[in-house]
């Protein structure tokens, strides 16, 4: 049988190339690297574009072959998600592997390259290795780390810290700092996450991370994990010895922010030489996300020129916590400090977000609420899903004093008991009792309650089913009750970008309680322009009370300017829309 000559990838029609690539897994593509140089050149960058090393499967990455493959192809990686332990293994192998430094493996690599295109069964067997091993087996050229230190193309870097081996005492953060140092113009997103049982952080460790941030960075995420599991040695921590605190103060005092000139990438960052390394001005960093926050972590952000003094355009601050952090008495004061003074060049924050699920104490007390209200002049987006003291009066004050507010989203993190709804409501009395104050925001998502429905008072006796008295029925008549509804609808009618109005909460009748997840998940997929309003009423299995009505007499005509309205939802409401209202909707809402 005649031997068939190898076919170049580029000898095939473009449509065939696309069809072939669409059916190739990562392992298949590593095998294709051995077909010919054309296949290799076409696929090698795509294979190494995104690399994720799971922390649960570290054993296969502890070998020398994996370390060589990683560093030889590091300049090809754009997205890297890796445990810090893996970086330590790779770095340790590269430091101690003489073959990678003296070029002894070049002869082996050269011999492999001469066999490109051959139908060698032995080569095909070897190519069945995993992603890292197969790509390393076919890689070409010397290691970029020794001695050249190429500039990398990393855009996204996600490093997870966990139970670290003794190697951390030898190399520490040097492998990670090396990646940051070599990505000065490309890195856009950097995330550090500390998990359970994380090693003890030192002041110098975290300071070096903040100092080594590349100037191209646009988003920084620091997730500190459960505060009770991490022993942090910050200056606010009483366990720091006097000499340790003095050493750190000297360390900070030696730092300075030079003129915005480019820093050379030829050096190596370490805790012993960092004080002589010029600092970058982070003039592209716009988003700072903090998870499982502790007060001592905020202290470090303010220390010297570590971070906040180098961020002139920082405008978005997010607090994300999926689990309940340990209670920290000083956290509220530090949060208020960060919100009040931490924005870029004191211009004010444009976006603030708070998401704390499962927390059993108020993360946002009056100090934090007041700090948020101080940002009303520049605030454009506010999202709160956490226990807080953000009352209806505070919401009303924000709506009346934030001219740039595009989206307000205040929603309880969990509705475990009925009384948790109350702090998150904008009550009708807060809208009507403030005279001569109009909402200046564009749109919002928030619950409105306390609507006096005199036609239902005989059933509720002026009390909500949660036992919270929104209003005294003796103070209201049918006339002023209708006036309050028209006042509320008049405010909603000014939100011309409004896409949807929901009257009442979606309820689980079998259990007699309301669930916010259904509504929240549905609206979470909307774009930034798809704003909505939640008009809340009393959760009752069967009927809901204290609701707005959509009759012409009660103010439906005040919503005539909502030309972007796409839908109205009624959840077990205690009233009906007549033909007169339907005809009005057809005429005014195309």
N, C-alpha and C positions, 0 to 999 in steps of 0.2 A: 504494500500500500504506500502510495507516494506521500511524502511528508508535506503537510499544508503549511504554507508560509504564514507567519503571524500577521494578523490584521490590525492596522492602526485604528484607534478609536475615531480618528478624524477622516478615515476613508469611508465611514458609514454616513448615511443621510442624517441630518440633524434630528428629524423626527424619531429615527431609530435610536439615536443616542439618548434622547429624553426618555423613551420607553424603557430602555435598558436600565438607566440610572434610577428610575422610579421604583423598580422592583429589587434593588440591591440593598441589603442590610449593611450595617457598619462592618460586620465580619466579612460579608461578601466583597465589599469594596477593598478591604485590606488584602484579600486574595487577588483581586484584580490588579493590585499594584505590581504583581509579578509578571503580568502578561507582556507588557512592553513599556518602553519609556513614555510613550504617548499616554497610555492609561495612567501610568504613575504620575506624570506631570499634571494630568487633568483632575485626579482624585485625591492626591495627597493633602492639598490644602483644605478640601471639603471635609475629609475625614477628621482632620485635627482642628477644624474651625471651632467646635464646641466639645469640651471635655468635662465630664462629670464623674468624679470618683466617689462612690458611696462610702460613708464612714462604716457601714456594717459589713463591708467586704474588702477589708484592708489587706488581707493576707496575700492576694495575688499581685499586690503592688509593692511588696517589700523586696523584690529581687533587684539585682543589678541591671537586668535587661529593661525593666520598667523605668528605672531611674535614667538610664541612657536614652531611652525613647522619649521620655518627658523633656529632657533638656535639649536634645537634638531637634525636637519639633516645637519647642516652646515659642519660637518666633512665629509659628503658624496659628497659635491658639488665639481666638477672639473672645470666647466665653469660657471661663474656668470656674468650676465649683468643686472645691477640694477641701478635705480635712487638713488642718495644720499639721497633724501627725504625718500625713503623706508627704507634705513638703519637707518635713524634717528627714524622713527616710530617703527621699530623693537627693536632698542636699548632702546628707552624710555619705551616701554612696558615691556621689560625684567628687566629693573632697578626698575620699580615701581610695577611689578606683584609679590606679595609676594608668590603666589602659586608656582611660578617657583623657588623660592629661599628656601622655607622652606619644600618643598616636600609634601604639602597638596594634590597636584594633583596626587601623586603616587598611592593613593588608587583608584582613578578613573581609572587611566591607568591600574592598576593591574586587576580591574574588567573587563575591556575590553579585556585584554589578555586571561582571563579564557574562554571567549566566542569564541576563535579562532576555526574555523572548524564547528561551529554550524550554522544551517540554520535559523538564526534569521532574520525575516522580518524587524524588527526595525533597526538592524545593516545594512541591505542592503540599507534601505532608507537613512541612514546617510552617507553611502559610496558614494552616488551620488554627493557629494560636489565637489568643484573645486580641482585642483591639490594640492595646499598647504594645504587646510583644510582636505582633505581625507588622505593625507600622515601623517599629524600631528595627526589625530584621531587614526591612527594605529601605531604610532611611539612608541618605547620602550626605556627605560633607562632614566636617568636623563639628564638635560640640560648640554651640554658640556661646556657652558660658565661659569656657576656658580656652583661650584667654580673651576673646573678642568682646563679650558683653554687648550683644546686639540690642538695639532698641526694639521693644516688643510692640505688638498690635493689640494688646489686651484692651477690651472695652468693658467687660463685666467680670468682676472678681468677687467670689463669694467664698469666704474662709470660715470654717467651723472649728472652734476650739473645744476639746473634750478632755478625756483622760490622756495626758501626754506621757510618753516614756521618758527615760532619763536623758534621751537625746536633747530634750529642751534645755537642759542645763549646759549643754555644750554649744549649741547653735542659737538657742533662744528664738527671737523673731527675725533673725538674719535672712532666712529663705523668703519670708513674706516681704520684708523690707526691700529685698533685691527685686522682687516683682514690681513693687510700687516705684522704685527708683528707675526702672527700665521702661516704664510706660508713661513718660511725662506728657505726651501729646495725644494719647488715644483713650486712656481710661476714663469712662464716664460714670460708671456705677461701681461702688465698693461697699461690700457688706461684711461685717464681722459678727459672728454669733457665738456666744459661749453657752455650752450645754451643761447638763448635770455633771457634777464632779470635776468641773474645770479646775485646772491648776491655779495656783495663787498668782494673781496679777501683781506686778510691782509697779510703782509709780513710773519708773523709767520705761517699762514695757508699753504701757498705754500711751505715754507721752511720745514715744518714738513713732507709734502708729499715726498719731495726729500730726506730728511734724513731717513725716515722710509722705503725706498725701500729695499726689501729683496735681499740677495746676489745671489739668483738663477735666478734673472731677466735677460732675454735675449733681450727683446724688450720693449721700453718705448715710449708711444704715449701721447703727451700733445697737446690737441686741445683746444685753448683758445677762440674759438668762435669769433664773430664779435668784434673787439677791441673797437669799439665805444660804445658797449653796456655793457662793463665790466669796472668797475672803479678799476684799479689796483694801489696799493699803493707801488710802488717800489722806490728805491732810486733815479732812474732817473726821477721820476715824480715830477713835481714842486709843486704839491698840498700837498706833505708830510710836515707836521709840523716839526719844528726843533727837538722838543722833541721826535717825533715818529722816525725820522731818527736816532737820538742818541740811542734810545732804541734798534732799530734793529741792529745797529753796535755793541752794547754790546752783543746782542743775538748771532751774528755771531762770535764775538771774543771768546766766551766761547766754541765754537765747536772745536773739534780736531779729527783727524783721528788716532785711536790707531793702534797697531799691528794687523794683520789679525787674530784675535781670534774670536771664536763663541760668539755671544751675547745671553744672556739668554732670554727666551720668557716668563718668569714669571711675568715681570713687565708690566706696562701699559704706553703707549706713550701718552703724552698730551703736550700742548703748555707750561705748567708750569714745566714739568720734562724732556723735550726733551734735554736740555743742558747737563744733566748728563748721557745721554744714549750713549753708544759707537756706533760708526758708522761702517757700513759694507763697505768693499771694493767690489765694483760691478765688480768683475773680470770675469763675464759671459755676461755682457751687451754689445751687439754688434750693436744694432740698436736703433737710436734715431729719432723719427718722430715728427715733430712740425707742427701744423696746425694753421691758422689764426694768424700768429706770430706777435708780437710787440717787439720793441727794448728793452723795459724794461724787458720783459720775458727773453731775451738773457742775459741781465745784471745779472739776478738772477742766471743763470746757472754758471756764472763765479765767483759768490760771495763765498768766503771762500771755505770750503770743501763740498758744497752742492751737486754737481754732477760731474762736469767734472774732478775734481782732484781725483775722486774715480773710474774712468773708464779706466783701462789700456788697454782693448782690444776693445774699441769702434771704429768701422770701417765703419759704414753705417749711413749717415745723410740724412734724407728725409724731404722736406718741402712740405706739402700738404695743399692746400687751394682750396675748391670748389667754393668759392664765393670771391667777390672783398673785400679785407680788406681796412680799412681806411688808407689813405696815412700817412706815417711816415717818416719824413725827415731823421731820424737817423737810419732807418732800414737797409739801404744798408751798411752803415759802420759797423753795428753790425753783419750783415750776413757775411761780409768779415772777420771780426774778428773771428767769430765762425768757419768758414771754414779754416782759416789760423792756428788757435791755439787751436782748440777744440778737435782734434782727440786724441785717447788714447796714452799717453806717447809721444806725438809729432811724431808718426810714419807716420802719413798721412792717409787720408781717402781712402778707397777702393771703396766706392759707394757714389755717390752724386745724389740726385734726386730733381727736382723742378717741381711742378705741381700747377700752378695758373690759374684757368679758369675765364674768364670774367674780368680780371684786365686790366685797361685802361692806366696804366703807367708802365714804365720799372722796374720790380722788380729786375732784374739782370743788374745793370749798370756796368761801367768799373771797379769799385772797386771789385765787386763780380767776374767778369770775370777773372781779374788778380789773385784773390785768388784761383779760380778753376785751372788756369794754373799752379799755384805753387804746386798743388797736383799731377802733371802729373807723377811723379816718382812712386807713389803707386796706382794711380787711375786705377780701373778695370772696373767700370760701371759708365756712366754718362747719365742721362736722364733729358732732359729739355723740358717742355711744358709750357712755360711762356714767356711773353714779356721780351726781354732781349737785351743786346748789344753784344751778341755773334755773331760776324761777321764771314764772310768766312775766313778771315785771321786768326782769333783766332781759328777757327775749324782746319784749316790747321796746325797751330802751335801745337795744341794738338795732332793731328794725327801723327805728326813727333817726338813728344817728350814724348809720353806715352807708354813705352815698354810693360806694363802689361794690356793695355786697351783691354778688351774683347768685350765691347759693348758700342757704342756711339749712342744715340737716341736723336736727336734734332729736335723738331717738334713744330710748332706754336700751341698755345692753341686753337685758333679760327681763321678762315680765313674769317673775316667779310668784309674786304676791300682788294683789290689786293696788295696795297703797303706793307701790313704786311708780305708778303712772303719774301721780300728782306733781312731782317736781319738774316733769318734762312738759307740762301743759302750758299753753298760752291761753289763759282764761279770758272769757268774753269781757269781764269787767276791766281787765288790763288794757283792752282795746278801746273801750268806750269811756272810761273814766279819765283818760289823759286827753285833755282838750287841745285842739289846734296842733296836733302832731300826726303827720302822715308818714306812712312807710316810704322810705327812700330806697329800699332794696329792689332788686329786679324780681326775685322769686325766692321761695323757701319751701322747706318740707318740715312740718312741725305739727304736733297735735293741738287742736283747739277744743277746749271744753268749757263747761259752765254756761251753756246756752239756755236761757230760761224758756222752757216750753210750758206755758200755762195750761195748754190743753191736756198735759199729762201729769199735772201736779197732783191730781187726786190719787194717782197710782203710786207716786214716789214720795209725796208729802214733803217736797222740797229737799230731799236727801238723795244723793246718788246711791247706787247699790253697793258702793265700796265703803259707805259710811262717812263720806266726806261731804260736808254741806257746802255746796258751791254758792248758794244764794238763799236768802230768806224769802219765801213766797209772799209774805205779807208786804214786801217792799216793791213788788212788781205787779203791774196790771197787764192786760192784753196789749194795751197800747205801747207801754215802754218795753215790753218783751219783744214786740215786733220792731221797735226802734233799735234795740240792741242787735237783732239779727241783721237788719239793714246796714248797721254800722260795720259789722264784721264782713258782710258780703261786699260792701263798698271798698273796704281795704283790699279784699281779694281781687276785686275788679280792676285794681291798678296794676296787678302783676300780669302784664300783657303777654309775657312769655309762657304763661301757665299752660301745661299740656294736659293735666288730669286733675280732677277733684274727686276725692274719695270721702263719702259720708259714712261714718261708722267704721269700726274695726272688723276685720274678718274674724269670725268666731268659731270656736269648737263647741257646738251645742251640747254634745254628749258630756263634756266635762264642765261646761258652764264657765268657760274662761276664754280670754282672747289671746291670740298669738300674733306677735308682730313679725315673725320670721317670714310668713307668707307674703305680706305686703313689702317687706324690706327686700327680699330676694328679687321680687318682680321689678322693683324700681332700681335695683342696683345695676341692672344691665342697660339702663338708659344712658344716653350720651349726656355730656355736660349741658347741652341745650335743652334736654328733656326734663324740665323741672316739674315738680308735683307738689300738691298740698294734701296733707292728711288732716281732715276735720274729724276729731275724735269724739266719741260719745261713750256713754256708760256701758261697759261689757255686761250683758245680761243674757243668759241662754233663752232666746226667744224674741226679745225686743231690746232696743237700745233707746236711751232717753238723753235729754240735754243735747239734741242734735239740731243742726241747721236744717231748715226746710228750703226747698227749691220751688216755692210758689211765687208768682208775680207780686202778690201782696206783701210777701216777706222780703223781697229784694232781689229776685232773680233777674230783673231788668238791669240791675247794677253790674251784671257780668257781661254786658253786651260787647265790651271791647276785647274780650278774650278770644281773638280770632284764631289763635294757635291751639285752642282746646281740642283735644282729640277724644276724650272719653270722660264719662262720669260713672262712678261706681257707687251703688247703694248696698250697704251690708246690713240686712235685717232691720231696715228702718221702720219707724212706726208712723209713716205717712206715705202717701202715694202721689205721683205726678199725674195731673189730669191732662186731657187733650189740649187744653189751653196752653199749658207749659210746653207740651211737645211741639205744637205749632210755632211757639215763640223760638224754641231751640233750632228748629229747621230754618227759620228765617234769619236768625242772628249768628248761628254757628254753622257755616257752610262745611 
